[in-house]
């Protein structure tokens, strides 16, 4: 635990992460500790550094460095890297030690930053709370709000460590250099309970909302959202090996608390009604597959993810007041397509066929179960979220240049290869799977080089309202022993498990879960599938879900598929003119039992004998 020693006691003795604020030179007076905490303004500025320590994979802004290669989409079944790189390959193969071994020099953000920065954030939060009474000008309200913020960030930082490395010692005070460091690791559940307690403190102290000058700070709903997710994870199979139903019930109660708060008069949060999206008319005409319906049908749903940071669905997000420009340094760059700067930059990551298969038909059936589904005309009559999230062959680019369409075919009508198809290993800017992500493609951006001057906002969301209902649906059904679709926890909860998941489906116009799935074996799979669809590509949700469900090591997850399209001419059998083939991808994800927890760095386990390396490493 040597790095913890360095981070908590030395590197951060006092002013770590406040370097911009506390820069010293020979030309200015040195700022003392007492001066920093003598005024509320100074304390506020010091404390705000803790927000930089919270990790959000969708807030990664730079393409081509160790941040960009950290996105877990390429480690899960959600995506394939657009081109092979050593930084990707080690993680894909399960060689996490490549990033953590002493002297490797290969630190990757996903495997280094959340741990090291997490302890820094915890340290700043603890110091701030300890010094909360020192400023002469601080009001009681300011004290409460700041304590609430610190408790929330401390909980967030512990959670980003917990879900990667397992249980840790839980500190609510800043350690003195002379303190004994023989702290044992708590269990996963014990750590989750401590985080939940901090969430309760944060909920008690934080405001319902902030004024516009404090946009981006956590609010009461954020504390409840974090508590809900933490307890859901702690109840899940990987960390609840005995399947203790009381842990599931605890998670359901926490999710219901969030739902009740959201639906109360104390908050402006609510699900955005995007039910008209089901009216999209997507059909194949003369071999060309287009979105024939009005694009406005998708607007309500798309605005959750871009342009309107303060929409009612976002509970807590990475936020900047200034607009971004569509260039190579922007949030979520890992998802964006390559054509916006005339192939200058690469496509980041490609959705797999597995992802496409998650989206049901508009009849509310999986593509395997719907007799009307035609695998040779697969992109019509799908869940409207499919059209929001995925770019596929022959669909028009969102505001693309010259009306261009996606071309991910292997052979076209004239024998040519589609401009977006990766035909050889060196063709790295193009799609490796036949698909590209549309979910975070900013509307109003074209493919011309001048498009980089169009401003937009893409918030990187940590928590949004839909998660409350899906957390509740899963936890309530699991708490019932998977025996009661109408389970409610507590007994007077606002929704049953079935009602909660249907609420998310209905808001995009999808029907209730089909009756054929209302059985012991299928219902939990539909809940999980709904979660994968709703949170597609968002902040690693799928990565953490397959890990907590204890399915990441299975062949079904490790083996991924792509689509191959060859022109055969328009016919009743091939309405688009292309023959679709589902092909197993050459890449098989490396994942074994030991990968359910990341390895700690060599130095982290060397500080004292009682601090163990994670199993298998």
C-alpha positions in Angstrom: 0.0 0.0 0.0 3.0 2.2 -0.5 1.3 4.5 -3.0 -1.5 5.1 -0.5 1.2 6.0 2.0 2.7 8.5 -0.5 -0.6 9.9 -1.6 -2.3 10.2 1.7 0.7 11.3 3.8 3.5 12.7 1.7 2.5 13.8 -1.8 -0.6 15.4 -0.3 0.8 16.5 3.0 -1.4 19.5 2.7 -1.7 21.3 -0.6 -1.8 18.6 -3.1 -4.0 19.1 -6.2 -4.3 22.8 -5.3 -1.2 23.7 -7.3 -2.8 26.3 -9.5 -4.2 28.0 -6.4 -1.2 27.6 -4.2 1.7 28.2 -6.7 4.5 29.9 -5.0 7.4 31.9 -6.4 10.1 34.1 -5.0 8.1 37.2 -6.1 5.1 36.5 -4.0 4.3 35.8 -0.4 4.0 32.1 0.6 0.4 31.1 1.4 0.2 29.5 4.8 -2.2 26.9 6.0 -3.9 29.3 8.3 -4.4 31.8 5.4 -5.9 29.1 3.2 -8.6 28.3 5.8 -9.0 31.8 7.1 -11.8 32.7 4.6 -14.6 30.8 3.1 -13.5 31.8 -0.4 -10.0 30.3 0.1 -11.4 27.1 1.6 -13.9 26.8 -1.2 -11.2 27.1 -3.8 -9.0 24.5 -2.0 -11.9 22.1 -1.7 -13.0 22.4 -5.3 -9.8 20.6 -6.3 -11.4 17.4 -5.1 -13.8 17.3 -8.1 -10.8 16.8 -10.4 -10.3 13.4 -8.7 -13.6 11.9 -9.8 -13.1 9.7 -12.9 -15.6 9.6 -15.7 -14.6 7.6 -18.8 -16.9 9.6 -21.1 -15.1 12.8 -20.0 -11.9 11.6 -21.5 -11.0 14.4 -23.9 -7.8 13.6 -25.8 -7.6 11.1 -28.6 -4.3 9.1 -28.8 -3.0 9.2 -25.2 -3.4 6.9 -22.2 -6.7 8.6 -21.3 -8.4 7.7 -24.5 -7.2 4.1 -24.5 -8.7 3.7 -21.0 -12.3 3.4 -22.1 -13.7 0.1 -21.0 -15.9 -0.2 -24.1 -13.0 -2.0 -25.7 -12.6 -4.5 -22.8 -16.3 -5.4 -22.7 -18.5 -6.9 -25.4 -19.7 -3.3 -26.3 -17.0 -2.5 -28.7 -13.8 -3.1 -30.7 -10.9 -0.7 -30.9 -10.8 0.8 -34.4 -7.2 -0.2 -34.8 -4.7 -2.3 -32.8 -2.5 -0.5 -30.3 -0.4 -1.9 -27.5 -2.3 0.3 -25.0 -5.6 -1.4 -26.0 -4.3 -4.9 -26.6 -2.9 -5.5 -23.1 -6.3 -4.7 -21.5 -8.3 -6.6 -24.1 -6.1 -9.7 -23.6 -6.5 -9.4 -19.8 -2.9 -8.5 -19.2 -3.6 -5.8 -16.5 -0.1 -6.3 -15.0 1.2 -4.5 -18.1 -0.2 -1.3 -16.6 0.6 -1.9 -13.0 3.9 -3.8 -12.7 6.7 -1.8 -11.1 8.8 0.0 -13.7 6.5 -0.9 -16.6 6.0 2.8 -17.5 2.8 1.8 -19.2 0.3 3.4 -16.8 -3.2 3.6 -18.3 -5.7 5.9 -16.8 -8.3 3.2 -16.1 -5.7 1.2 -14.1 -3.9 4.1 -12.4 -5.8 7.3 -12.1 -9.0 6.2 -10.3 -6.9 4.7 -7.5 -4.3 7.4 -7.0 -6.7 10.3 -7.6 -9.3 8.7 -5.5 -7.1 8.9 -2.4 -6.3 12.5 -3.2 -9.9 13.4 -3.4 -10.6 11.6 -0.1 -7.7 13.5 1.5 -8.9 16.9 0.4 -12.5 16.2 1.5 -11.3 15.0 5.0 -9.0 18.1 5.5 -11.8 20.4 4.5 -14.3 18.9 6.9 -11.7 19.0 9.7 -11.1 22.7 9.0 -14.7 23.7 8.4 -14.9 26.0 11.5 -11.8 27.9 10.8 -12.9 30.6 8.3 -14.2 33.6 10.2 -16.7 34.5 7.5 -18.3 31.1 6.9 -22.1 30.8 7.5 -23.9 27.8 8.9 -25.5 27.2 5.5 -22.1 27.3 3.8 -20.7 24.9 6.3 -23.6 22.4 5.7 -23.3 22.6 1.9 -19.5 22.2 2.0 -19.7 19.2 4.3 -22.3 17.7 2.0 -20.1 18.2 -1.0 -17.1 16.7 0.8 -19.1 13.7 2.0 -20.4 13.1 -1.5 -17.0 13.4 -3.2 -15.4 11.2 -0.6 -18.1 8.6 -1.3 -17.6 8.9 -5.1 -13.8 8.5 -4.7 -14.2 5.5 -2.6 -16.6 4.0 -5.0 -14.3 4.4 -8.0 -11.7 2.5 -6.0 -14.1 -0.1 -4.6 -15.5 -1.2 -7.9 -12.0 -1.7 -9.4 -10.0 -3.0 -6.4 -12.4 -4.2 -3.7 -12.7 -3.2 -0.1 -10.4 -0.6 1.4 -9.7 1.1 4.8 -12.2 3.9 5.2 -10.8 7.2 6.4 -12.9 10.1 7.6 -9.9 12.0 9.0 -6.7 13.1 7.5 -3.8 10.9 8.8 -0.9 12.3 10.7 2.6 11.4 9.5 3.2 9.6 12.8 0.0 7.5 12.7 0.3 3.7 12.5 -0.5 2.6 9.0 -1.5 -1.0 9.7 -5.0 -0.6 8.4 -6.7 -3.7 7.3 -8.8 -3.8 4.2 -12.6 -3.9 4.7 -14.7 -6.3 2.8 -16.6 -5.1 -0.4 -19.8 -4.9 1.5 -18.3 -3.2 4.6 -16.8 -0.5 2.3 -20.2 -0.1 0.5 -21.9 0.4 3.8 -19.4 3.2 4.7 -20.0 4.8 1.3 -23.8 4.6 1.9 -23.3 6.4 5.2 -21.5 9.2 3.5 -24.3 9.4 1.0 -26.7 9.8 3.9 -24.6 12.6 5.3 -24.4 14.3 1.9 -28.2 14.0 1.4 -28.8 15.6 4.8 -26.4 18.6 4.1 -26.7 19.2 0.3 -29.3 21.5 -1.2 -32.2 20.4 -3.4 -30.6 22.5 -6.2 -28.0 25.1 -6.8 -28.2 28.5 -8.4 -26.8 28.9 -11.9 -23.4 30.1 -10.6 -22.9 26.7 -9.0 -24.1 24.4 -11.8 -22.3 21.1 -11.7 -22.1 20.7 -7.9 -23.8 17.7 -6.4 -27.4 17.9 -5.0 -29.5 15.7 -2.7 -30.6 13.6 -5.6 -26.9 12.8 -6.5 -26.3 11.5 -3.1 -29.3 9.2 -3.3 -28.2 8.1 -6.8 -24.7 7.1 -5.7 -26.1 5.3 -2.7 -28.5 3.3 -4.9 -25.8 2.3 -7.3 -23.3 1.3 -4.6 -25.8 -0.9 -2.8 -26.9 -2.5 -6.1 -23.3 -3.4 -6.9 -22.8 -4.8 -3.3 -25.9 -7.0 -3.7 -24.8 -8.4 -7.1 -23.5 -12.0 -7.6 -19.8 -11.2 -7.8 -19.8 -9.5 -4.4 -22.8 -11.3 -2.8 -21.7 -14.8 -3.4 -24.2 -16.2 -0.8 -27.0 -14.4 -2.6 -28.2 -12.8 0.6 -31.7 -11.5 -0.3 -31.5 -8.9 2.4 -28.7 -7.1 0.5 -31.0 -7.0 -2.6 -33.8 -5.7 -0.5 -31.5 -3.0 0.9 -30.6 -2.0 -2.7 -34.3 -1.9 -3.7 -35.2 0.3 -0.7 -32.4 2.7 -1.6 -33.5 2.9 -5.2 -37.1 3.5 -4.1 -35.9 6.3 -1.9 -34.4 7.9 -4.9 -37.6 7.4 -7.0 -39.8 8.9 -4.3 -37.5 11.9 -4.0 -37.4 12.4 -7.8 -41.2 12.2 -8.0 -41.7 14.6 -5.0 -42.2 18.3 -5.2 -38.6 19.0 -3.9 -36.9 18.5 -7.2 -37.2 19.3 -10.9 -35.9 15.9 -11.9 -38.0 13.7 -14.1 -37.9 11.3 -17.0 -37.9 13.1 -20.3 -40.9 12.0 -22.4 -39.6 10.7 -25.7 -42.5 8.4 -26.5 -43.0 9.9 -30.0 -39.7 8.3 -31.0 -41.6 5.1 -31.6 -43.3 7.0 -34.6 -40.0 6.9 -36.6 -40.8 5.4 -39.9 -37.7 3.4 -40.9 -38.1 1.5 -44.1 -36.2 0.1 -47.0 -37.1 1.6 -50.4 -35.5 0.6 -53.6 -32.6 -1.0 -51.8 -31.8 2.1 -49.8 -32.3 2.1 -46.0 -33.2 5.6 -44.7 -34.7 7.2 -41.6 -37.9 8.2 -43.4 -39.6 9.7 -40.3 -39.1 13.2 -39.1 -35.7 13.5 -37.3 -37.5 15.6 -34.7 -39.0 12.3 -33.4 -35.7 11.6 -31.8 -34.9 15.0 -30.5 -36.3 14.7 -27.0 -34.3 11.5 -26.3 -31.1 12.9 -27.9 -31.2 16.1 -25.8 -30.6 14.0 -22.7 -27.0 13.5 -23.9 -26.1 16.7 -25.5 -26.8 20.5 -25.8 -29.0 20.8 -22.8 -26.9 20.2 -19.7 -29.6 21.1 -17.3 -32.3 18.9 -18.6 -34.5 17.3 -16.0 -33.1 13.8 -16.5 -29.5 14.5 -15.6 -28.8 14.2 -11.9 -25.0 14.7 -11.8 -22.6 15.2 -14.7 -19.2 16.3 -15.7 -19.9 19.9 -16.8 -18.1 22.8 -18.3 -19.7 26.2 -18.8 -18.0 26.8 -22.2 -19.0 25.1 -25.4 -16.7 22.5 -26.9 -15.7 22.5 -30.5 -15.8 19.4 -32.7 -12.1 18.6 -32.9 -9.7 16.1 -31.5 -10.0 17.2 -27.9 -13.5 16.7 -26.6 -15.5 14.6 -24.2 -16.4 11.1 -25.4 -13.9 11.3 -28.3 -13.6 7.5 -28.2 -17.0 7.2 -29.8 -16.9 9.7 -32.6 -16.7 8.8 -36.2 -13.7 9.6 -38.4 -15.2 11.4 -41.3 -15.8 14.8 -39.7 -12.3 16.0 -40.6 -11.9 14.2 -43.9 -10.3 11.1 -42.4 -7.7 13.1 -40.6 -8.4 11.3 -37.3 -9.4 7.8 -36.6 -12.7 6.3 -35.6 -12.4 5.6 -31.8 -14.3 2.4 -31.1 -16.9 0.4 -33.1 -20.0 -1.1 -31.6 -20.3 -4.9 -32.0 -23.1 -6.9 -33.5 -23.8 -8.0 -30.0 -24.8 -4.4 -29.1 -27.0 -4.2 -32.1 -28.7 -7.4 -31.1 -29.7 -5.9 -27.7 -32.2 -3.7 -29.4 -35.6 -5.3 -29.6 -38.1 -4.9 -32.4 -40.9 -2.4 -31.9 -43.1 -5.4 -31.1 -41.2 -5.8 -27.8 -39.5 -9.0 -28.8 -35.9 -9.9 -29.2 -34.8 -10.4 -32.8 -34.5 -14.1 -32.1 -38.1 -14.3 -30.9 -39.9 -12.0 -33.3 -41.2 -14.0 -36.3 -41.5 -10.7 -38.3 -37.8 -9.9 -38.0 -35.9 -10.4 -41.2 -32.1 -10.8 -40.7 -31.6 -9.6 -44.3 -33.4 -6.4 -43.5 -32.4 -6.0 -39.9 -32.6 -2.2 -39.3 -36.3 -1.6 -39.7 -38.9 -1.5 -36.9 -36.3 -1.5 -34.1 -36.4 0.0 -30.6 -36.1 3.8 -31.4 -33.0 4.0 -29.2 -31.2 1.9 -31.8 -31.5 4.8 -34.3 -30.2 7.2 -31.6 -27.2 5.1 -30.7 -26.0 3.3 -33.8 -24.8 4.3 -37.3 -25.2 1.4 -39.8 -24.8 0.7 -43.5 -26.8 3.0 -45.8 -28.1 5.4 -43.1 -27.4 9.0 -43.7 -24.7 10.7 -41.6 -26.1 13.0 -39.0 -26.0 16.3 -41.0 -23.3 14.6 -43.1 -21.4 16.4 -45.9 -23.1 16.3 -49.3 -25.8 13.9 -48.0 -23.3 11.1 -47.6 -24.4 7.8 -46.1 -22.6 5.3 -44.0 -20.8 2.7 -46.2 -19.7 -0.2 -44.1 -20.1 -2.9 -46.8 -17.4 -5.2 -47.9 -18.5 -5.2 -51.5 -20.8 -2.7 -53.2 -22.8 -2.7 -56.4 -19.7 -1.8 -58.4 -17.4 -4.2 -56.6 -15.9 -1.5 -54.5 -15.3 -1.4 -50.7 -17.4 0.9 -48.6 -15.5 4.1 -47.5 -16.2 3.3 -43.9 -15.2 -0.4 -44.0 -12.0 -1.6 -42.6 -10.7 -3.8 -45.4 -7.1 -4.3 -44.1 -5.3 -3.9 -40.8 -3.7 -0.7 -41.9 -7.1 0.8 -42.6 -7.4 2.0 -39.1 -9.8 5.0 -39.4 -12.6 2.7 -40.5 -15.2 0.5 -38.8 -14.0 -2.8 -37.6 -17.5 -4.2 -37.0 -19.8 -2.7 -39.6 -21.1 -0.1 -37.2 -20.2 3.2 -35.6 -21.6 5.0 -32.5 -24.1 7.8 -33.1 -25.2 8.4 -29.5 -22.8 11.2 -28.8 -22.6 12.6 -32.4 -23.4 16.3 -32.0 -26.3 17.5 -34.2 -25.3 20.3 -36.5 -21.9 18.9 -37.2 -21.0 18.1 -40.8 -18.0 16.3 -42.3 -16.2 19.3 -43.5 -13.0 20.7 -41.9 -14.9 23.9 -41.0 -17.1 21.8 -38.8 -14.6 22.1 -36.0 -15.8 25.7 -35.5 -19.4 24.6 -34.5 -19.8 24.9 -30.7 -21.8 22.3 -28.7 -22.1 20.9 -25.2 -21.8 17.1 -24.5 -22.2 16.5 -20.7 -20.5 13.3 -19.4 -23.2 11.9 -17.2 -22.6 10.0 -14.0 -26.2 9.7 -12.9 -29.5 10.2 -14.6 -33.1 9.5 -13.6 -33.6 6.4 -15.6 -31.1 4.5 -13.5 -33.3 4.8 -10.4 -36.0 2.8 -12.0 -33.7 0.2 -13.5 -31.8 -0.2 -10.3 -35.1 -0.7 -8.5 -36.5 -3.2 -11.0 -33.4 -5.4 -10.8 -33.0 -5.2 -7.0 -36.7 -5.8 -6.2 -37.0 -8.8 -8.5 -33.8 -10.3 -7.1 -34.9 -9.7 -3.6 -38.0 -11.8 -4.3 -35.8 -14.7 -5.2 -36.7 -14.1 -8.9 -40.2 -15.3 -8.1 -42.4 -12.2 -8.2 -42.6 -9.7 -11.0 -44.8 -7.5 -8.9 -42.4 -7.4 -5.9 -42.2 -4.2 -4.0 -39.5 -3.2 -1.5 -40.5 -1.7 0.8 -44.1 -3.0 0.7 -45.5 0.5 0.0 -43.0 1.3 -2.8 -44.3 3.4 -5.7 -43.6 0.7 -8.3 -43.2 -3.1 -8.7 -40.2 -4.5 -10.4 -42.2 -5.0 -13.6 -43.7 -1.5 -13.5 -40.4 0.2 -13.0 -38.7 -1.4 -16.0 -41.8 -0.7 -18.2 -41.6 2.9 -17.2 -38.2 3.2 -18.9 -39.5 1.3 -22.0 -42.7 3.3 -22.3 -41.0 6.6 -22.2 -39.5 5.9 -25.7 -42.8 4.4 -26.9 -41.7 0.8 -26.4 -44.4 -1.6 -25.2 -44.3 -3.3 -21.8 -42.1 -6.4 -21.4 -43.7 -9.1 -23.5 -45.8 -11.6 -21.6 -43.6 -14.5 -22.9 -40.7 -13.1 -20.9 -42.7 -13.1 -17.6 -41.1 -16.3 -16.3 -38.4 -17.2 -13.8 -35.6 -17.5 -16.4 -36.3 -14.7 -18.8 -37.5 -11.7 -16.8 -34.1 -10.9 -15.2 -32.5 -11.2 -18.6 -34.9 -8.6 -20.0 -34.2 -6.3 -17.1 -30.5 -6.7 -17.8 -31.0 -6.2 -21.5 -33.0 -3.0 -20.8 -30.2 -1.7 -18.8 -27.7 -2.4 -21.5 -29.8 -0.7 -24.1 -30.6 2.4 -22.0 -27.0 3.0 -20.9 -25.4 1.9 -24.1 -21.8 3.5 -24.3 -22.4 5.5 -21.1 -19.5 5.8 -18.6 -18.6 2.1 -18.7 -22.0 0.9 -17.4 -21.8 -2.3 -19.4 -18.3 -3.0 -18.2 -19.3 -2.8 -14.6 -22.6 -4.6 -15.1 -21.0 -7.7 -16.7 -18.4 -7.7 -13.9 -21.0 -7.5 -11.0 -23.3 -10.0 -12.7 -20.3 -12.4 -12.8 -20.7 -13.1 -16.5 -17.6 -11.3 -17.9 -15.6 -14.5 -18.0 -18.1 -16.4 -20.0 -17.7 -17.3 -23.6 -20.9 -15.5 -24.5 -19.3 -12.2 -23.3 -15.7 -12.8 -24.3 -16.6 -13.7 -27.9 -18.0 -10.8 -30.0 -19.4 -10.5 -33.5 -19.4 -8.1 -36.4 -21.5 -7.9 -39.5 -20.3 -8.5 -43.0 -22.2 -7.0 -46.0 -21.9 -8.1 -49.6 -23.9 -6.7 -52.5 -26.1 -9.4 -54.2 -28.7 -7.1 -55.8 -32.2 -6.1 -54.5 -34.6 -9.0 -54.3 -37.5 -10.1 -52.1 -34.9 -12.2 -50.2 -32.4 -9.3 -49.9 -34.5 -6.1 -49.7 -31.5 -3.8 -49.1 -29.5 -5.4 -51.9 -26.9 -6.6 -49.4 -26.4 -10.0 -47.9 -25.9 -9.7 -44.1 -23.6 -12.3 -42.4 -22.9 -12.4 -38.7 -19.2 -13.2 -38.3 -17.3 -13.9 -35.1 -14.7 -11.3 -34.6 -11.0 -12.3 -34.5 -10.6 -10.6 -31.1 -11.6 -12.6 -28.1 -11.7 -10.7 -24.9 -9.3 -12.0 -22.2 -11.1 -12.4 -18.8 -10.7 -14.9 -16.0 -11.8 -15.1 -12.4 -9.0 -12.9 -11.2 -10.0 -10.1 -13.5 -13.1 -9.3 -11.4 -10.7 -7.1 -9.3 -7.9 -5.2 -10.8 -4.4 -5.9 -9.5 -2.8 -3.4 -7.2 0.6 -2.0 -8.0 3.5 -3.8 -6.6 4.3 -0.9 -4.3 0.8 -0.7 -3.0 1.0 -4.1 -1.3 4.6 -3.7 0.0 3.9 -1.2 2.8 2.8 -3.9 5.3 2.3 -7.6 5.4 -1.4 -7.4 6.2 -2.4 -5.6 3.1 -2.9 -8.3 0.5 -2.7 -8.3 -3.3 -6.0 -9.1 -4.9 -6.7 -12.8 -5.6 -4.9 -14.3 -8.6 -2.4 -11.4 -9.1 
